[in-house]
Amino acid sequence: MSKKRRKRRKTSNLRGMACIAMVVGILLISLTLQIREIKAKNADYQTQADNLEKQIRDEKERTEEIEALEDYVESKEYVEELARDKLGLVYEDEILFKPED
């Protein structure tokens, strides 16, 4: 082989390797950018998940409070309290003291 051919072959190999290196570099840069974007979305989703879990806990507490109130409203205690406060009813053996006007 002549020197020109070897030089051309070396030059074309270098150009090919340079092109491959550029393509690999571009791919690495684009992958890095996508990784950052995915991490940011993941952080947003985690925040949303935490907020939803808090809402679920709050609603469960609220449900328990409502159930407790429901039980109280159905009890004899509530009926007696309501009769005393709203209707002014008393037991037969009770003595009421009224303040002077």
C-alpha positions as CSV (number, residue, x, y, z in Angstrom):
1,M,0.0,0.0,0.0
2,S,1.1,3.4,-0.7
3,K,1.6,6.1,1.9
4,K,-1.3,8.1,0.6
5,R,-3.7,5.2,1.0
6,R,-2.5,4.6,4.6
7,K,-2.9,8.3,5.4
8,R,-6.4,8.4,3.9
9,R,-7.4,5.3,5.8
10,K,-6.1,6.8,9.1
11,T,-7.8,10.1,8.4
12,S,-11.1,8.4,7.6
13,N,-10.8,6.2,10.7
14,L,-10.2,9.3,12.8
15,R,-13.2,11.1,11.3
16,G,-15.4,8.1,11.9
17,M,-14.2,7.8,15.5
18,A,-14.8,11.5,16.0
19,C,-18.3,11.2,14.6
20,I,-19.0,8.3,16.8
21,A,-17.7,10.2,19.8
22,M,-19.9,13.2,19.0
23,V,-23.0,11.0,18.7
24,V,-22.2,9.3,22.0
25,G,-21.6,12.7,23.6
26,I,-24.9,14.0,22.3
27,L,-26.7,10.9,23.6
28,L,-25.1,11.3,27.0
29,I,-26.1,14.9,27.2
30,S,-29.7,14.2,26.2
31,L,-29.9,11.3,28.7
32,T,-28.6,13.5,31.5
33,L,-31.3,16.1,30.7
34,Q,-34.0,13.5,30.7
35,I,-32.8,12.0,34.0
36,R,-33.1,15.5,35.6
37,E,-36.6,16.0,34.2
38,I,-37.7,12.6,35.4
39,K,-36.3,13.3,38.9
40,A,-38.2,16.6,39.0
41,K,-41.4,14.8,38.0
42,N,-40.8,12.1,40.6
43,A,-40.4,14.7,43.3
44,D,-43.7,16.4,42.2
45,Y,-45.4,13.0,42.3
46,Q,-44.0,12.2,45.7
47,T,-45.3,15.5,47.0
48,Q,-48.7,14.8,45.6
49,A,-48.7,11.3,47.1
50,D,-47.8,12.7,50.5
51,N,-50.6,15.3,50.2
52,L,-53.2,12.7,49.2
53,E,-52.1,10.4,52.1
54,K,-52.6,13.3,54.5
55,Q,-56.1,14.0,53.1
56,I,-56.9,10.3,53.5
57,R,-55.8,10.4,57.2
58,D,-57.8,13.6,57.7
59,E,-60.9,12.1,56.2
60,K,-60.6,8.9,58.2
61,E,-60.4,11.0,61.4
62,R,-63.4,13.0,60.3
63,T,-65.3,9.8,59.6
64,E,-64.5,8.5,63.1
65,E,-65.7,11.8,64.6
66,I,-68.9,11.7,62.6
67,E,-69.5,8.1,63.7
68,A,-68.9,9.0,67.4
69,L,-71.3,11.9,67.1
70,E,-73.9,9.6,65.4
71,D,-73.6,7.2,68.4
72,Y,-73.9,10.1,70.9
73,V,-77.0,11.5,69.1
74,E,-78.7,8.1,69.3
75,S,-77.9,7.7,73.0
76,K,-80.2,8.4,76.0
77,E,-77.7,11.0,77.3
78,Y,-78.2,13.2,74.2
79,V,-82.0,13.0,74.5
80,E,-81.8,14.0,78.2
81,E,-79.4,16.9,77.5
82,L,-81.6,18.1,74.6
83,A,-84.7,17.9,76.8
84,R,-83.0,19.9,79.6
85,D,-81.5,22.6,77.4
86,K,-84.2,23.2,74.8
87,L,-87.3,22.3,76.6
88,G,-86.3,23.0,80.2
89,L,-87.5,19.6,81.4
90,V,-86.3,18.2,84.8
91,Y,-86.7,14.9,86.7
92,E,-89.4,14.8,89.4
93,D,-87.0,14.7,92.3
94,E,-84.8,17.6,91.1
95,I,-84.8,21.1,92.6
96,L,-84.1,24.0,90.3
97,F,-82.5,27.2,91.5
98,K,-83.3,30.2,89.5
99,P,-81.2,33.4,89.7
100,E,-82.9,36.5,90.8
101,D,-83.5,39.2,88.3
